[in-house]
């Protein structure tokens, strides 16, 4: 019986050693490979999202810039006097950004004669070139003018 107890003691010490060895041992090679693969998949997914969001931010930046340029050009055309009616206008800010505009009669408050009022429609197009080609944003505004003697002849042709 004494030998049985000694054998149990040895097995108990061996099981304690293996538990301690397991806790000190660390990760197996298989566990490291799986963790590395999962981390790689997560990083590729995040990089894909970042690339997509950067591309979207460029598009948003371009439309934001077009909106600011369009508002500035529209304000200029709504306040300039006298304004040319029916003649296309345009210009470039630089080699990849520009504008086009046309002012047309929208509605004549009868009569559209000298001294009468006329509502004008101001159409502004801001265009730009990027990697995908030519893009544009369109803006409309309205203003009234008092018809002058010079404009009366033009209005009879346009209206």
ABEGO torsion letter per residue (X at the ends): XAAAAAAAAAAAAAAAAAAAAAAAAEBBAAAAAAAAAAAAAAAAAAAAAAAAAAAAAAAAAAAAAAAAAAAAAAAAAAABOBBBBGBBBBBBABAABBBBBBBBBABBBOBBBBGBBBBBBBBBBBBBBBAAEBBBBBBBBBBBBBBBAAAAAAAAAAX
